[in-house]
Amino acid sequence: TMNNVGNLDDVQFVSSLLRKVFEEPQLDLSEWLDCILSSSVERAHFDILQHVLLQYGEDQIILDSDEYLVMAVETDNPKIVQLLLSFIKKKEIPSQLTYETAISRNNKEIIKMIHSIFPSNRFQGDAEKEPVQSNKVDSSVSPDTIFSAIPKSVEWDYSDKLEGIECLLNSDGEVSIDDLVVKFHAPAVHLELCPDDCRQLIVCQLVREALVIQKDLLKKIGIQFPIFRNADAWPVGSILERTRIGKIPDELDTNVSLDKELADKFYFNDIQKIVFKDEEFAESSLMDRYASGSHSLKAEQLFADFLFSVWTQLCQNEYKIPDNCSLSKKYLHINRSFIQCDKPECVDTTIEPPVFRRCVHDKKNSPTLTHGKMGPVLHFVWKDVLKDLEGKLQDFFLDVDFICPMIPTKDVPKVVMHKVDYLFEAKPVGWLDELAKITDTSGVETEELEDYFRPYTYLCRLKMISPGIVTTSNSEPFLREESLTGVRKKVYLALKILKEITGAKITSYRLKASILKVFPRQPDKMNIGEAVEKVFNQYTKFSGRVGDLFYGVSENMKMKGFIMADLTYLGDCMIKVIKEDSDSVKLLSMAVQLACKALLTHALSIFSFLLFQQLA
């Protein structure tokens, strides 16, 4: 129970609970404090850690400074490290291990922070271990320097996905969920030939041409790097599912895989590594660059080589657009270079070498190629190819996720907790962000999956969770196109629209998994709002209740003058959005505060009673 409480990122709840523990003489406060402090440091729960340190102080808190500082450094969160260093106040010098941990994780901000409090001459041998300080980028591009030649991907909206929402609102700012779904569900993109009644013939053709270009790049890449020969790409996600929102598509998700004939050559082990099945293949010329001494796949090398090969074909070799892409040959603009913007929003200087991002200050000259966590990202721009309602020419933008090829294997996927165990044990740089994104799909069971036959080949994904750190995962596929149909599809669309309204930080993958967990059968007997409420009450292991992520309003809505989204009427299939000058702002704010206070007091009393009964 203590461990579960420590994993909660809710400072009010933890504060109230500790007060209850303090009032009960049979409970050991120091034991609870130690557990909560350990969990809050490890999970980087800053507010909880700060509250406990300030509230209970040195009189009641005994810290093993080395253990806690190493744990703090492993979060890669400077705020957590600073908080602990301030609490220690130089009464204990951190061990060499603390400093070596900071050096190994290459976080310049944390290293500088430790130096500022504990002068470097107190550490033996640290001068030799300092990272090289340099802002210069190697002019020669290779797989080893490719991340300096290509900026990190940054997404921005090319169009207003909620255009016209004001027209749907009544005088009280209310709108039905059904009206939102009808208004903002985008027309289908036809990946084959368009039917006669298609109203976006050019858009559909451009999306199809983007897929042709991707396959053509893959073919050329396979000549340069034989490991990518016969790799394949295919569309996935919202365009295929027909679950987009907004008028014009601006992103295309695709999967990419190595030649599936290689499935017999790899297996995925219990420590999240892709391993070669036989020495002969591992030592072959094909795998010369990618086999480690332990015969596991060098995922970082494969990731870098793929990014380098895309850069070579698209940027260095002056890529020639295929002849069967008639619109792209005429209108597609490829920007093969990028300007290194040194403004804080566009460069991460906490690591060495610094990582430049796609510049938000000069969007018109954005490069065509960037890199993301899953691999290359293509930012296609077709100049003056569309006409707006007034007949004016406009550009068409499409971001294509060109992921690093997945590794085929015939091994049945591992349960997701294997990945959780790996992250907690190894704690690679970026592990906490990755942990927060893990979605457990083990409870997903739908009528479409009852007759589901396991595929002959499974695919292991590669993901760069931080610079130079690439993890692999092999998870059970849980979603078929048929799963998001009927009412479930409308619920998913409603959730995507609410995400756009509130700015909720949750992935589409997690939303789908939550819907299918809550509704193994189609929720035909409830309205969409009631169904959304049920999904909101779904809990995820590492990020809490789904509904708690849907609060506030997005930047898009703020630009429209809205300051609040009231989702308390979902059961009636309604929501309310409130503008800053609305008379109901103060009344609604007071009502919400009173309701939250009453619910929190009631919940704490029940939880405390049950908890103490269990402990007794």
KAWO-V722512 format. One record per backbone hydrogen bond with DSSP energy under -1.0 kcal/mol. CO is the residue of the C=O (numbers start at 1). NH is the residue of the N-H. Records with the same first field share a line. If there is no record, write none. Layout:
CO = NH + NH
//
This chain:
1 = 5
2 = 6
3 = 7
5 = 8
10 = 14
11 = 15
12 = 16
13 = 17
14 = 18
15 = 19
16 = 20
17 = 21
18 = 22
19 = 23
21 = 24
24 = 27
28 = 32
29 = 33
30 = 34
31 = 35
32 = 36
33 = 37
34 = 38
35 = 39
36 = 40
37 = 41
38 = 42
39 = 43
40 = 45
41 = 44
44 = 46
45 = 49
46 = 50
47 = 51
48 = 52
49 = 53
50 = 54
51 = 55
52 = 56
53 = 57
56 = 60
57 = 61
63 = 65
64 = 68
65 = 69
66 = 70
67 = 71
68 = 72
69 = 73
70 = 74
72 = 75
73 = 76
77 = 81
78 = 82
79 = 83
80 = 84
81 = 85
82 = 86
83 = 87
84 = 88
85 = 89
88 = 91
95 = 99
96 = 100
97 = 101
98 = 102
99 = 103
100 = 104
101 = 105
102 = 107
103 = 106
107 = 111
108 = 112
109 = 113
110 = 114
111 = 115
112 = 116
113 = 117
114 = 118
119 = 122
120 = 123
142 = 145
145 = 148
146 = 150
151 = 371
152 = 358
160 = 163
162 = 165
165 = 168
170 = 173
173 = 577
174 = 170
175 = 575
176 = 180
177 = 181
178 = 182
179 = 183
180 = 184
181 = 185
184 = 246
195 = 198
200 = 204
201 = 205
202 = 206
203 = 207
204 = 208
205 = 209
206 = 210
207 = 211
208 = 212
209 = 213
210 = 214
211 = 215
212 = 216
213 = 217
214 = 218
215 = 219
216 = 220
217 = 221
218 = 222
220 = 224
221 = 225
225 = 228
226 = 229
228 = 231
232 = 257
234 = 255
237 = 241
238 = 242 + 243
244 = 186
250 = 399
252 = 401
253 = 236
255 = 234
256 = 406
257 = 232
259 = 262
260 = 263
262 = 265
265 = 277
267 = 275
269 = 272
273 = 269
274 = 297
275 = 267
278 = 282
279 = 283
281 = 284
287 = 290 + 291
290 = 298
292 = 295
295 = 276
296 = 292
297 = 299
298 = 302
299 = 303
300 = 304
301 = 305
302 = 306
303 = 307
304 = 308
305 = 309
306 = 310
307 = 311
308 = 312
309 = 313
310 = 314
311 = 315 + 316
312 = 317
322 = 325
325 = 329
327 = 331
328 = 332
331 = 383
335 = 368
339 = 341
343 = 346
346 = 357
348 = 355
350 = 108
355 = 348
356 = 152
362 = 365
363 = 366
368 = 379
370 = 377
371 = 153
373 = 464
374 = 404
375 = 372
376 = 402
377 = 370
378 = 400
380 = 398
381 = 333
382 = 396
386 = 394
388 = 391
392 = 388
394 = 385 + 386
396 = 382
398 = 380
399 = 252
400 = 378 + 402
401 = 403
406 = 258
407 = 460
409 = 458
415 = 418
416 = 420
417 = 421
418 = 422
419 = 423
420 = 424
421 = 425
422 = 426
423 = 427
428 = 431
430 = 434
431 = 435
432 = 436
435 = 438
441 = 444
449 = 452
458 = 409
460 = 407
461 = 473
463 = 465 + 471
466 = 469
469 = 465 + 466
471 = 463
473 = 461
474 = 414
480 = 483
483 = 485
485 = 489
486 = 490
487 = 491
488 = 492
489 = 493
490 = 494
491 = 495
492 = 496
493 = 497
494 = 498
495 = 499
496 = 500
497 = 501
498 = 502
499 = 503
501 = 554
504 = 506
507 = 511
508 = 512
509 = 513
510 = 514
511 = 515
512 = 516
513 = 517
514 = 518
515 = 519
520 = 447
522 = 524
523 = 526
527 = 531
528 = 532
529 = 533
530 = 534
531 = 535
532 = 536
533 = 537
535 = 538
536 = 547
538 = 546
540 = 544
544 = 540
546 = 549
547 = 550
549 = 551
554 = 558
555 = 559
557 = 562
558 = 561
561 = 580
564 = 578
566 = 576
567 = 570
569 = 572 + 574
570 = 573
573 = 177
575 = 175
576 = 566
578 = 563 + 564
579 = 582
582 = 585
584 = 588
585 = 589
586 = 590
587 = 591
588 = 592
589 = 593
590 = 594
591 = 595
592 = 596
593 = 597
594 = 598
595 = 599
596 = 600
597 = 601
598 = 602
599 = 603
600 = 604
601 = 605
602 = 606
603 = 607
604 = 608
605 = 609
606 = 610
607 = 611
608 = 612
609 = 613
610 = 614
611 = 615
612 = 616
//
